[in-house]
Amino acid sequence: MIGWLQGHLRLAYPPDPTRKTSRTIILAVQGVGYEVIVPAKTCASFPAVGSPLELYVHLQVREDNLTLYGFPQMAERELFRQLLQVSGVGAHSAMALLDTLGLPDLVRAIVTNNHRLLTLAPGIGTKTAERLALELKTKLANQRFLDRASAPTLPPQMMEEIELTLIALGYSPQEIQQALAGVSLPPGQDVEVWLKALISWLAQ
């Protein structure tokens, strides 16, 4: 399973008028070009062609097609996967929700039963909005996606080392995400600095 790609932005296809909330790019990784569908707003913020780019990806497998969906944050990808579990919400609808509302506002809309806000996304009607809130409200609240949405964006290798170290020390994934959301450090700090700050926060 492909979960993360690091490479260079090779090409961003022109917007597809039939899919206004998503764009397709080609990410060049060690001589291989991966076509990845990303939220349109995310694509608009990407660096210039040829620049380094890394994405957390979800691989959708069908009999006649393999499709990659990419997100700059792991929390976005995880929420995308949660959305796909709701009846009536496919990949295009999930991308539309993330592109229209963004991660923090989308989570808040689901957790607070804000159906009106959810229906702002193309293809999301009132019944689908109600199902989203009914099926995901408790799950998202328990997983503390609101905290995770505000957590710092760290390089994947660095995040993995931090998480594995803290889990080995006995902390749960939920506690780790809370700590990441609660700790603020200047950019460029190494793993040891982050671990010291996070352990101090968790010990409080």
Residue pairs with C-beta under 8 A, 6 or more apart in sequence:
1 59
2 57
2 59
2 68
3 56
3 57
4 54
4 55
4 56
4 57
4 156
5 27
5 29
5 34
5 36
5 54
5 55
5 57
5 68
5 70
6 29
6 52
6 53
6 54
6 156
7 27
7 28
7 29
7 30
7 34
7 52
7 53
7 54
8 27
8 28
8 50
8 51
8 52
8 53
9 25
9 26
9 27
9 28
9 46
9 47
9 48
9 49
9 50
9 51
9 53
10 25
10 26
10 27
10 28
10 33
10 49
10 50
11 25
11 26
11 33
11 49
12 23
12 24
12 25
12 26
12 43
12 46
12 49
13 23
13 24
13 25
13 26
15 23
15 40
16 22
16 23
16 24
19 92
20 40
20 122
21 39
21 40
21 92
21 95
21 96
21 99
21 100
21 121
21 122
22 37
22 38
22 39
22 40
22 92
22 95
22 96
22 99
23 37
23 38
23 39
23 40
23 43
24 35
24 36
24 37
24 38
25 35
25 36
25 38
25 43
25 46
25 70
26 33
26 34
26 35
26 36
27 33
27 34
27 36
27 53
27 55
27 70
28 34
34 68
35 68
36 55
36 57
36 68
36 69
36 70
37 67
37 68
37 69
37 70
37 91
37 95
38 46
38 55
38 69
38 70
38 71
39 71
39 95
39 98
39 99
40 99
41 99
41 102
42 71
42 72
42 99
46 53
47 53
54 72
54 155
54 156
55 70
55 71
55 72
56 70
56 71
56 72
56 73
56 74
56 76
56 77
56 156
57 68
57 69
57 70
57 71
57 77
58 68
58 69
58 70
58 71
58 77
58 80
58 81
59 66
59 67
59 68
60 66
60 67
60 68
60 69
60 91
67 91
69 77
69 80
69 91
69 95
71 77
71 80
71 98
72 153
73 103
73 149
73 153
74 156
74 159
75 103
75 145
75 148
75 149
75 151
76 98
76 103
78 145
79 98
79 103
79 106
79 107
79 140
79 145
80 94
80 95
80 98
82 136
82 139
82 140
83 89
83 93
83 94
83 97
83 98
83 132
83 136
84 90
84 91
84 94
85 135
86 128
86 131
86 132
86 135
86 136
87 131
87 135
88 127
88 128
88 131
89 97
89 128
89 131
89 132
92 123
93 121
93 123
93 124
93 128
96 121
96 122
96 123
96 124
97 106
97 118
97 121
97 124
98 106
99 121
100 120
100 121
100 122
101 109
101 117
101 118
101 120
101 121
103 145
103 149
104 146
104 149
104 150
105 117
106 118
107 140
107 145
107 146
107 149
108 114
108 146
109 117
109 118
110 118
110 132
110 133
110 136
110 137
110 140
111 133
111 137
111 140
111 141
111 146
113 133
113 137
114 133
115 126
115 129
115 130
115 133
118 124
118 128
118 129
118 132
118 133
119 125
119 126
119 129
124 132
143 174
144 174
144 177
144 178
144 181
147 177
147 178
147 180
147 181
147 182
148 177
148 180
148 181
150 181
151 177
151 180
151 181
152 180
152 183
152 184
152 185
154 162
154 194
158 191
158 194
161 191
162 176
162 191
162 194
162 195
162 198
163 173
163 176
165 195
166 175
166 176
166 179
166 195
166 198
166 199
166 202
167 173
167 176
169 199
171 179
171 202
175 202
176 198
179 198
179 201
179 202
180 198
182 201
183 194
183 197
183 198
183 201
185 193
185 194
185 197
